[in-house]
């Protein structure tokens, strides 16, 4: 069966496979669940009333002949499979120091997911929230403590997280892969893994008390970028019903060239990689040890493996899909942190100066310099520092997330909500910036700092002293997120009103802080100008 027909059949065949026996088995804290692949048994979570099932295989191990192929069905098993430990994370190097894992380590055999459920029976039809981790599509895993779904599940949702292939293992394109595919499709295997996990949810989540007709995908950074691709992908149609994006999308300025890599461009990179690995064919490359392939892929900046317009997951560039209104039109809630990368750009050893910042803008943006400097002013040293941080934040994650919101609001028919995550997040003990002890004011709300608030896992972050206000904000964010998962609207009792993002009300932004409040979009002129410049170096 080809990829398109598998996607179309996912919802119809999936629900018929939910076993009636699950209702009878779903009676104890470590209840057994009958999946379409076999019987599993989980364990009670620390939070009363929540059960957790870790390390459930949702696809066959992508090893040997299955390396660089779409995810294949799991082989059924007999007896009861204990699922009490996280499955191995995908192959990756030690790229991000803030990532802490609880699994057995990187492994090609990585296609496992986890379920946290508060349901007491299989007929509760709770909203389902499926998390996609970030890490630049090069790192990450579902076992991170800050992404644990236990507390979130206690808010009355079924929480799911999954692993997916990364880097060279998840996004390689090679002429041999194109030749062996009946559809001429290669690359995007990590995205196919995400789609396979969503199909698994359609087939099995009712057995955990979840509603397959009410699935929210949510993710941060590369996970948010993945969510934007899934909104654009015809293969994911019908597999989810709401989307939350935290800092990132793969939407880009209208004037950017080139856009996503073409298959031919990506295949040339793959051919060069295989040549560097001493492999004459894709079969030779498949026979190479995984560690050897990873080592070469991590060798500086020689090779980069990313999302490609493959003709299947992405039949066209996502900008064109959204601009023409052909995306999966579902409610969208998205935003970014107020200080994505500000500290690294404004408090480093080379603190921006007015002259230095102006020279940098001129080098990168050429004829657009004067217009940019009106919106990122440099009259004083303090202004230059602030503007350098603003521009870095906008280029890194702000603009691309704004572009996603903008296109969905313009061409879709579903509600759209925008936020800014604003608190001055406490800093880890001993953190030093620019040779001096860091303060919360130095960092503000940096990239990825919102994750532990969304999951209610503040205490999983090492060496940080949390304030009462942080815990209040975390509770409100979990309420907003789970309200949205239930109804497509974050509003509800006990939280301040969150207006829809639309031009009729001047595109309001919800500022998430200890005392959340909304305001009109104050930096729209910056994003509109960046849309024109293309965020490219001088043309």
KAHU-V327325 format. One record per backbone hydrogen bond with DSSP energy under -1.0 kcal/mol. CO is the residue of the C=O (numbers start at 1). NH is the residue of the N-H. Records with the same first field share a line. If there is no record, write none. Layout:
CO->NH + NH
//
This chain:
2->6
3->7
4->8
5->9
9->13
10->14
11->15
14->17
15->18
19->22
20->23
21->25
22->26
25->27
28->31
31->42
33->40
37->77
38->35
39->81
40->33
41->83
43->52
47->50
50->45
51->117
52->43
53->115
56->113
61->63
63->66
64->67
66->69
72->60
81->41
83->54
89->107
93->95
96->99
108->110
110->112
111->58
112->163
113->56
114->161
115->53
116->159
117->51
126->211
127->158
128->216
129->160
130->218
131->162
132->220
135->138 + 139
137->167
144->147
145->148
149->153
150->154
152->155
153->156
158->129
159->116
160->131
161->114
166->169 + 170
167->171
168->172
170->189 + 190
174->178
175->179
176->180
181->184
188->192
189->193
190->194
191->195
192->196
193->197
194->198
195->199
196->200
197->201
198->202
199->203
200->204
201->205
204->207
205->208 + 210
206->209
209->126
211->214
214->128
215->241 + 242
216->130
217->244
218->132
219->246
220->223
221->225
222->226
223->227
224->228
225->229
226->230
227->231
228->232
229->233
231->328
234->237
236->239
242->217
243->333
244->219
245->335
246->221
253->256
261->309
262->266
263->267
264->268
265->269
266->270
267->271
268->272
269->273
270->274
271->275
272->276
273->277
274->279
275->278
281->285
282->286
283->287
289->293
290->294
291->295
292->296
293->297
294->298
296->299
298->300
299->302
308->310
314->311
317->321
318->322
319->323
320->324
321->326
322->325
327->329
328->330
331->243
332->417
333->245
334->419
335->247
336->421
340->447
341->345
342->346
343->347
353->357
354->358
355->359
356->360
357->361
358->362
359->363
360->364
361->365
362->366
365->368
366->369
368->372
369->373
370->374
372->376
380->384
381->385
382->386
383->387
384->388
385->389
386->390
387->391
388->392
389->393
390->394
391->395
392->396
393->397 + 398
394->399
397->401
398->402
399->403
400->404
401->405
402->406
403->407
404->408
405->409
406->410
407->411
408->412
415->332
416->501
417->334
418->510
420->512
421->338
423->425
428->431
431->438
433->436
436->433
439->443
440->444
444->425
445->339
446->449
448->451
450->454
451->455
452->457
457->460
458->461
463->429
467->471
468->472
469->473
470->474
471->475
472->476
473->477
474->478
475->479
476->480
477->481
478->482
479->483
480->484
481->485
482->486
483->487
484->488
492->495
502->507
503->506
506->521
509->519
510->420
511->517
512->422
517->511
519->509
523->527
524->528
525->529
526->530
527->531
528->532
529->533
530->534
//
